[in-house]
Amino acid sequence: MRSKTILLLIFFSFNFSFAQDTIYARKVIKFLTSKKCFGRGYLNNGLDVAAKYISAELKANNARPYFYTGYFQWFDFNVNTFPNKVIVKVNNKLLKPGIDYIINPESTSLKGKYSLEKKDSVTYITTNSEIPVTLNIKKKLTYSVATKSTAICAIDLLENNAKKNLSSLEVNIESKVLTKYINKNICAFIPGEINNDTMMVFSAHYDHLGGMGKSTFFPGANDNASGVSVLLNLVKYYSKNPPKYKTVFIFFAGEEAGLLGSRYFAESKVMDLKKIKFLVNLDLLGTGDDGIMVVNGYTFEKQFNLLDNINKEKNLVKEIKKRGKASNSDHYWFSEAGVPCFFIYTLGGIKAYHDVYDVAKTLPLTDYVDVFKLITEFADKL
């Protein structure tokens, strides 16, 4: 009887621990998607606020700075922004930024009233503007980041606002290119008990799309506050359960601008990439209704089979699907340099992506605990 009681206590303690992990995840995601971080981009110091928060969490959980100078690796690039209030009116109706429309991130400044001409069923153009202006009708608004401004202005309009013929456009948009904007990659490690020459690496990008105007920002809960929360939970886990190998945690900036932070890190030679046993890159980890996808699953079949066998044995996620090589996240530059790696993201659930609706309160974290268990089991058995 006593042995059964002990087993039950262990079971409940184990599951309570993982329940605590989801509470911590919610806390991380709530902060990173707050107005303080303003979409973790290039306006209102949003990216810098997020970087300071992450580094403070690393310090609090006894993760050592990877660099002699601390947790940060600085790099820069140009980025186009819309820092002031943006105004768009169609047929004299004032539209809501982020909800009714988004501005193409390469657009230049423009102010004026223009006549619209229908080019085709989903495109309008202006007939009297000093620069080319295009109005594109979209079923979904998807924002992005641009590193330059071009001599055009393009606006994506949600189709709900285009049910009748559009005849007029009024805009007041100010574009500003921030030159050599300072970004920070963040890197920490926990020493290995057996081997500190070989490294296990976990990564996730913490930047997002920032804002569009003074008040509209893109929270980025699933993309990728969710991945950052898993990475920070891994730091907590390995600080209490010392890993066999030196375990490194990298939080990349510049992912949304074209994988710029991970490229800089991989090419900077601050790390001997040949000493990486395996790298797991994490993004879009807030769902899981339909399982997970593993990019590079076909490339590294031995490691994929290990991951898949763990899942079947433990009955964790619904399904593990695999893809070949893809340049769709920060694993790419490491993969190109010969580092064995996976990019893992969850499948199913919410559809919010690169829009104002990717918020903390609707992020389900459907299979968060099981994905976390799967990742740690995989790393421990490699």
Secondary structure, DSSP 8 states (H G I E B T S, - for coil): -HHHHHHHHHHHHHHHHHHHHHHHHHHHHHHHTSTTTGGGSSSTTHHHHHHHHHHHHHHHTT-EESBTTBSEEEEEEEEEE--S--EEEETTEE--BTTTEEE-TT---EEEEEEEEEEETTEEEESS-SS-EEEEEESS------SS--S-EEEEEEGGG-SS---EEEEEE--EEEEEEEEEEEEEEE--SSEEEEEEEEEEE-----BSSSS-B---IIIIIHHHHHHHHHHHHHHHS--SEEEEEEEES-STTTSHHHHHHHHTTSS-GGGEEEEEEE---S--TT-EEEETTTTSHHHHHHHHHHHHHHT-SS-EEE-----SSTTHHHHHTT--EEEEEE-SS----SSTT--GGG---TTHHHHHHHHHHHHHH-
